Amino acid sequence: MAHNIGQMFYFGEMPWHKLGTKLDKPATIGEALSAGGLNWTVSMQSMVLAGEHQSAVPQRQAIVRDDVLPGQPGRVLGAVHPNFKVLQNRDGAALFDSLFGKGAAVYHTGGYLKMGEVVWLMARLPKSIVLPGEDKLDTYLLFSNSHDGTLPIDIRLTTVRVVCNNTLTLALRKKDQAHVFRRGHSGNYEVLKADAEAFFQSILAQQDETQMVMEKLVQAKCSDDAFAAFLKLLLPDPTRPATANANKAVERGFDTRTATVAEQRDQIMAVHLSGHKVPDQPKVVISPAEKNWWGGLNSITAWVDHVSEIDGDRYANTMFGGGDRLKTGAYQKILSTIVPV
């Protein structure tokens, strides 16, 4: 399996992919930049066709790593429009640290994906969420930015369920934009800093709200039949293409997609009913779910984080890719259709 982690550090338990530099204690922002391999800058350069130096591409600019020499692999991170304004790693880190870290050793992981296209830092917040049954979630503030134009500047609240190391993003609820921080690369970073400070204050208030929401999920009963029905809403069968009857290749593709979705639902249901043993992680315990919607949600997050087959690195998928979107979508769908808050 190809890994999408370029370089990273971590404090605590070894991540799923067993990559990265292990630290004996949380890092300060300076230590995080060094351990995460983030002490480099990027710049924008004009694009031309190879071998045709008069054939300019005015609609796009290349973002390049300044520490990689011309002609070397990994120099070009992406192509963006000319009005794109880069946010350097150190500047983004300083903005993030000004919210909460303020020079303290609070960073538990950070690094970059692939050659530096996406960078991230994650800081541990002091307040955990404790639910009935001594179920505990540690809370983190996650900063991410892209140097290829694929992601905005993003800050979000993320939880990690201690007993099984499941992650869940909680800052993407569209109905409440105060809990969402996503900004384009406009270059107006003084405004960005002020917006981020206001957002951080709402995050602190959101932690108490999140605990109340999760307590409602614990109290809401969930039968096995109800959970199976929910999985069909979350992962519905694909629509049969109109050309499937006349085109055997299209029909085979549709049959494969249908079987894949059905297998995913079956796997989640198996985790829900029987739990799961994570290979090479004896400290991670995924028990059969409690018969409530908190248990149902955690069956989905456990499947994404520890069981599902993915293309690329599991950490990248669960934090920034399709796995993160599925978990967040499940959380939102449960709250909007089953346990309204």
C-alpha positions as CSV (number, residue, x, y, z in Angstrom):
1,M,0.0,0.0,0.0
2,A,1.4,3.4,-1.0
3,H,1.7,5.8,1.9
4,N,0.7,9.5,1.6
5,I,2.7,10.7,4.6
6,G,5.7,12.6,3.5
7,Q,7.1,13.4,7.0
8,M,5.4,13.7,10.4
9,F,5.9,13.4,14.2
10,Y,3.7,12.1,16.9
11,F,3.5,12.0,20.7
12,G,1.8,9.0,22.3
13,E,0.7,5.8,20.7
14,M,2.2,4.8,17.3
15,P,-0.1,5.7,14.5
16,W,-1.8,3.1,12.3
17,H,0.8,3.5,9.5
18,K,3.8,3.1,11.9
19,L,5.5,6.1,10.2
20,G,6.9,9.3,11.8
21,T,9.2,10.5,14.4
22,K,8.1,9.6,18.0
23,L,8.5,12.3,20.6
24,D,8.9,11.7,24.3
25,K,6.8,14.8,25.1
26,P,4.4,17.2,23.3
27,A,6.2,19.8,21.1
28,T,6.4,23.5,21.1
29,I,5.6,25.2,17.8
30,G,9.3,25.5,16.9
31,E,9.9,21.8,17.8
32,A,6.8,20.9,15.8
33,L,8.0,22.6,12.7
34,S,11.3,20.9,12.9
35,A,10.0,17.4,13.8
36,G,7.3,17.6,11.1
37,G,9.8,18.6,8.4
38,L,8.0,21.9,7.9
39,N,10.9,24.3,7.9
40,W,10.7,25.2,4.2
41,T,9.0,27.9,2.1
42,V,7.2,27.9,-1.2
43,S,7.0,30.4,-4.0
44,M,5.0,30.9,-7.2
45,Q,6.6,30.7,-10.6
46,S,5.3,31.2,-14.1
47,M,4.5,28.1,-16.2
48,V,5.5,27.3,-19.7
49,L,5.3,24.2,-21.9
50,A,8.4,22.0,-21.6
51,G,10.9,22.9,-24.3
52,E,8.8,25.9,-25.4
53,H,9.8,28.8,-23.3
54,Q,7.7,31.3,-25.3
55,S,4.5,29.2,-24.6
56,A,3.4,30.8,-21.4
57,V,0.4,29.5,-19.4
58,P,-0.9,32.8,-18.0
59,Q,-4.0,31.3,-16.3
60,R,-1.9,29.2,-13.9
61,Q,1.2,29.6,-11.6
62,A,3.3,26.7,-10.3
63,I,3.8,26.5,-6.5
64,V,7.3,25.2,-5.9
65,R,9.3,24.2,-2.8
66,D,12.2,26.6,-2.5
67,D,14.4,24.0,-0.8
68,V,14.2,21.6,-3.7
69,L,16.5,22.3,-6.7
70,P,15.2,22.8,-10.2
71,G,14.7,19.5,-12.0
72,Q,14.5,17.4,-8.8
73,P,11.4,15.4,-7.9
74,G,9.0,17.0,-5.5
75,R,9.8,20.6,-6.5
76,V,6.4,21.4,-8.0
77,L,3.5,21.0,-5.5
78,G,0.6,22.2,-7.6
79,A,-0.8,24.7,-10.1
80,V,-3.0,27.5,-9.0
81,H,-4.6,30.7,-10.4
82,P,-2.3,33.8,-10.4
83,N,-4.3,35.5,-7.6
84,F,-3.6,32.7,-5.2
85,K,-1.6,33.9,-2.1
86,V,0.6,31.4,-0.4
87,L,0.6,31.0,3.4
88,Q,4.0,29.9,4.4
89,N,4.3,27.0,6.9
90,R,5.9,29.2,9.6
91,D,3.3,32.0,9.2
92,G,0.4,29.5,9.3
93,A,2.0,27.9,12.4
94,A,2.5,31.3,14.1
95,L,-1.2,32.1,13.5
96,F,-2.3,28.8,14.8
97,D,0.0,29.0,17.9
98,S,-1.3,32.5,18.7
99,L,-4.8,31.0,19.3
100,F,-3.9,28.5,22.0
101,G,-0.4,27.2,22.2
102,K,1.4,30.6,22.7
103,G,4.8,28.9,22.9
104,A,3.7,26.0,25.1
105,A,4.3,22.3,24.4
106,V,0.9,21.3,23.2
107,Y,1.5,19.8,19.7
108,H,0.9,16.0,19.5
109,T,1.3,15.5,15.8
110,G,2.1,17.4,12.6
111,G,3.8,17.1,9.2
112,Y,3.0,17.0,5.6
113,L,1.3,14.7,3.0
114,K,3.1,13.5,-0.1
115,M,5.8,16.1,-1.0
116,G,4.2,18.9,0.9
117,E,0.9,19.5,-0.9
118,V,-0.9,19.5,2.5
119,V,0.5,20.4,5.9
120,W,-1.0,20.1,9.3
121,L,-0.5,20.6,13.0
122,M,-2.7,19.2,15.9
123,A,-2.7,20.7,19.4
124,R,-4.2,19.0,22.5
125,L,-6.8,21.1,24.2
126,P,-6.9,20.9,28.0
127,K,-10.6,19.9,28.4
128,S,-11.7,16.3,27.6
129,I,-15.3,15.1,27.1
130,V,-16.4,12.5,29.5
131,L,-19.6,10.5,28.8
132,P,-21.6,8.0,30.9
133,G,-19.7,4.8,31.5
134,E,-16.4,6.6,31.8
135,D,-16.2,6.9,28.0
136,K,-13.6,9.7,27.4
137,L,-12.7,11.7,24.3
138,D,-9.6,13.9,24.1
139,T,-10.1,17.1,22.2
140,Y,-7.7,18.7,19.7
141,L,-7.5,21.7,17.5
142,L,-6.4,20.8,14.0
143,F,-4.8,23.2,11.5
144,S,-4.3,22.3,7.9
145,N,-3.3,24.1,4.7
146,S,-2.5,23.2,1.2
147,H,0.2,24.3,-1.2
148,D,-1.5,22.9,-4.2
149,G,-4.8,24.7,-4.0
150,T,-6.9,21.6,-3.2
151,L,-7.8,22.6,0.4
152,P,-8.5,26.0,2.0
153,I,-6.9,27.2,5.2
154,D,-8.8,25.1,7.8
155,I,-9.1,25.0,11.6
156,R,-11.4,22.5,13.3
157,L,-12.2,20.8,16.5
158,T,-11.3,17.1,16.4
159,T,-12.0,14.4,19.1
160,V,-10.1,11.1,19.7
161,R,-12.1,8.4,21.6
162,V,-9.5,7.1,24.0
163,V,-10.7,3.5,24.3
164,C,-10.4,2.8,20.5
165,N,-8.5,5.8,19.1
166,N,-11.3,6.8,16.8
167,T,-11.3,10.3,15.4
168,L,-14.2,12.5,14.6
169,T,-14.3,16.0,13.2
170,L,-16.9,18.3,14.9
171,A,-16.3,21.7,13.2
172,L,-18.0,21.2,9.8
173,R,-21.7,21.7,10.7
174,K,-23.1,23.8,7.9
175,K,-26.0,25.0,9.9
176,D,-23.7,26.9,12.3
177,Q,-21.0,28.8,10.4
178,A,-19.5,30.1,13.7
179,H,-18.1,26.6,14.2
180,V,-16.5,26.5,10.7
181,F,-13.2,28.0,9.9
182,R,-12.3,27.6,6.2
183,R,-10.7,30.5,4.4
184,G,-9.4,30.9,0.8
185,H,-5.8,32.0,0.0
186,S,-6.6,35.7,-0.4
187,G,-3.5,37.0,1.3
188,N,-5.3,39.2,3.8
189,Y,-3.8,37.4,6.7
190,E,-4.4,40.1,9.3
191,V,-8.1,39.6,8.8
192,L,-7.5,35.9,8.8
193,K,-5.8,36.2,12.2
194,A,-8.7,38.2,13.7
195,D,-11.3,35.7,12.3
196,A,-9.3,32.8,13.7
197,E,-9.2,34.3,17.2
198,A,-13.0,34.8,17.1
199,F,-13.4,31.2,15.9
200,F,-11.3,29.8,18.7
201,Q,-13.6,31.4,21.3
202,S,-16.6,29.7,19.6
203,I,-14.7,26.4,19.7
204,L,-14.3,26.6,23.5
205,A,-18.0,27.2,23.8
206,Q,-18.7,24.3,21.4
207,Q,-16.9,21.8,23.6
208,D,-19.6,22.1,26.2
209,E,-22.3,21.9,23.6
210,T,-20.6,18.9,22.0
211,Q,-20.7,17.0,25.3
212,M,-24.4,17.6,25.6
213,V,-25.0,16.4,22.1
214,M,-23.1,13.2,22.7
215,E,-24.9,12.6,25.9
216,K,-28.2,12.7,23.9
217,L,-26.7,10.1,21.6
218,V,-25.9,7.9,24.6
219,Q,-29.5,8.2,25.8
220,A,-31.1,7.6,22.4
221,K,-31.9,3.9,21.8
222,C,-30.7,2.2,18.6
223,S,-31.9,-1.3,17.6
224,D,-29.9,-3.4,15.2
225,D,-32.6,-3.0,12.6
226,A,-32.6,0.8,13.0
227,F,-28.8,0.9,12.6
228,A,-29.0,-1.4,9.5
229,A,-31.6,1.0,8.0
230,F,-29.4,4.0,8.7
231,L,-26.4,2.4,7.0
232,K,-28.6,2.1,3.8
233,L,-29.2,5.9,4.0
234,L,-25.5,6.6,4.7
235,L,-24.2,4.2,2.1
236,P,-27.0,3.8,-0.5
237,D,-26.9,1.4,-3.4
238,P,-25.7,3.2,-6.6
239,T,-28.2,4.1,-9.3
240,R,-28.2,1.7,-12.2
241,P,-27.0,3.5,-15.4
242,A,-29.4,3.7,-18.2
243,T,-26.9,2.2,-20.5
244,A,-26.2,-0.9,-18.3
245,N,-28.5,-3.2,-20.3
246,A,-26.8,-2.4,-23.6
247,N,-23.2,-2.1,-22.4
248,K,-21.8,-5.1,-20.5
249,A,-18.8,-3.1,-19.3
250,V,-21.1,-0.5,-17.7
251,E,-23.2,-3.3,-16.2
252,R,-20.1,-5.0,-14.7
253,G,-19.0,-1.7,-13.2
254,F,-22.4,-1.1,-11.7
255,D,-22.5,-4.6,-10.3
256,T,-19.0,-4.1,-8.7
257,R,-20.0,-0.8,-7.1
258,T,-23.1,-2.3,-5.8
259,A,-21.3,-5.3,-4.3
260,T,-18.6,-3.0,-2.8
261,V,-21.2,-0.8,-1.0
262,A,-23.1,-3.9,0.3
263,E,-19.8,-5.3,1.6
264,Q,-19.0,-2.0,3.4
265,R,-22.4,-2.0,5.1
266,D,-21.9,-5.6,6.1
267,Q,-18.4,-4.9,7.5
268,I,-19.7,-1.9,9.6
269,M,-22.6,-4.1,10.9
270,A,-20.1,-6.8,11.9
271,V,-18.1,-4.2,13.9
272,H,-21.3,-3.0,15.4
273,L,-22.4,-6.4,16.5
274,S,-19.1,-8.1,17.4
275,G,-16.4,-5.5,17.7
276,H,-13.0,-5.8,16.1
277,K,-9.5,-6.7,16.9
278,V,-7.0,-4.3,15.3
279,P,-3.9,-6.0,14.0
280,D,-0.7,-5.0,15.8
281,Q,-2.6,-2.6,18.1
282,P,-3.4,-4.6,21.2
283,K,-4.2,-1.4,23.2
284,V,-7.0,-0.5,20.8
285,V,-10.2,-2.1,22.0
286,I,-13.3,-2.0,19.7
287,S,-16.0,-3.7,21.7
288,P,-19.5,-4.5,20.3
289,A,-21.6,-1.3,20.3
290,E,-24.0,-0.3,23.0
291,K,-27.6,-0.3,21.8
292,N,-27.7,3.5,21.4
293,W,-26.8,6.0,18.7
294,W,-23.5,6.8,20.3
295,G,-22.6,3.2,19.8
296,G,-23.9,3.4,16.2
297,L,-21.8,6.4,15.4
298,N,-18.7,4.8,16.9
299,S,-19.2,1.6,14.9
300,I,-18.9,3.8,11.8
301,T,-15.9,5.7,13.0
302,A,-14.2,2.5,14.1
303,W,-14.7,0.9,10.7
304,V,-13.3,3.9,8.9
305,D,-10.3,4.3,11.1
306,H,-9.3,0.7,11.6
307,V,-11.1,-1.7,9.2
308,S,-12.0,-0.1,5.8
309,E,-9.9,-0.7,2.7
310,I,-8.4,2.5,1.4
311,D,-6.2,3.7,-1.4
312,G,-3.2,5.4,0.3
313,D,-2.4,6.1,3.9
314,R,-5.0,5.5,6.6
315,Y,-4.1,8.5,8.6
316,A,-4.5,10.8,5.6
317,N,-7.8,9.2,4.7
318,T,-9.3,9.5,8.2
319,M,-8.2,13.1,8.8
320,F,-8.4,14.7,5.4
321,G,-9.9,12.4,2.9
322,G,-13.0,10.3,2.2
323,G,-13.0,8.7,5.6
324,D,-13.2,12.0,7.3
325,R,-16.1,13.0,5.1
326,L,-18.0,9.7,5.8
327,K,-17.6,10.0,9.6
328,T,-18.6,13.7,9.6
329,G,-21.6,12.9,7.3
330,A,-22.7,10.1,9.6
331,Y,-22.6,12.5,12.6
332,Q,-24.5,15.2,10.8
333,K,-27.1,12.7,9.4
334,I,-27.8,11.2,12.8
335,L,-28.3,14.6,14.3
336,S,-30.5,15.8,11.5
337,T,-32.7,12.7,11.0
338,I,-32.7,10.6,14.2
339,V,-31.5,12.6,17.3
340,P,-32.3,16.2,16.5
341,V,-30.6,18.8,18.8
